[in-house]
Amino acid sequence: MATQKTPDREEDWFPRGEYEIDHQLEVAQEMREKCPVAYSKFLGWSAFRYADVVEASKNAKVFSSGVGTLEEIDEYVEEHGEAPAIPLRLDAPAHTAYRQIMNPYFSNKAMKEFEPASRELATKLLDDLLPRGEGDVVEAYSDPYPVQSLCALIGWKAEDWQQIKTWTTANERARIRNDLEALKAVNNEWDAYIMDVVRERRKKPEADITSWMLAQEDERAPFGDATITGILRLLLHAGHGTTTASISIVLYHLAMNPEMQERLRADPAIIPKASEEILRFDGPLVSMPRFVKEETEMGGRTLCPGETLHMMYLSANRDPEVFDNPDEIDIDRKVNRHLIWGTGPHTCLGMPLAKLEVRIALEEILKRTKSFRLQDGVELRRLRYPGNSHKALPFTWEMARRNASA
């Protein structure tokens, strides 16, 4: 694919600065107020206002996710040696075709059927963790649970979750550093793992998402080796990282707010609504990119074809033009038009799974504990861009009386 020459520009901000990385929420607010469409060499353009993020999410004619036809997918594979992340990096009509094939596996009906298996994984982790009385809930709970749950959903070995986490981390680090050699190495290793499973399922289908997708292959959305690895690597990558972050973020805020914690413990029905409000306030993902296809104006700036625009979710979800008292957590907020799961045609495919896992994770830990809090004297560190979650959460807790002998 031809690369378009883009203008040389002066930077409006430096997202890789130490302060910017360590204070992502504060910087997002500052930029939304003083420079809502800003340029940096690292990200290209960044849109900090809610309305601009929604515009970029919905207007694929101007703001592309990547490629839009089967022919363009083939060109991408030829140029890069791998398929784009499908369906994340697709526009219509290819995006529509693949989403129609994949959506049923993440439907509310499918999630209801999967819930018992997912809940069993959460309870096993807590059975190991809670009797200790203290521990790192990221390491022992929010980190392993979503990836183990995802492996169960797609029918893969749950014990491989640590290797999948390792590949995910290595892939993200290589992309941030633009280390193409390291990225190719980790993806080759990862793809070999995926293709071993794919070959097995082509010979002997099982009741899992891999076999199901292969059975759905048709001329609208062919599943060659490069394509199926692109799909499954995306599921294994994006399908657990933000959920891990979401669980840890909500647990942190509940640990810091005993009254809110007790309210959810007393009324579990409000856990989904409360979780989404906490994640609006402190989200798991900083941004997502789009690629400018046509010259356009946004926030008084001229964006040119070939440039990149990052949609800054952390900032958009605290935009005072949309949310009353945006810098406060209000679990009784009547209207909450947050962008946790995105919006438009690329609204998160795995949203029903993520919602299920966050709900289960909170229901189980709340009903098994009387209270939990941060351990005294700990210094918390956050993961750096593109994530926004805690590296560790050392908690101490009191078991619920009915589980005191567990």
Order of alpha helices (4+ residues) and beta strands (2+ residues): alpha-alpha-beta-beta-alpha-beta-alpha-alpha-alpha-beta-alpha-alpha-alpha-alpha-alpha-alpha-alpha-beta-beta-beta-beta-alpha-alpha-beta-beta
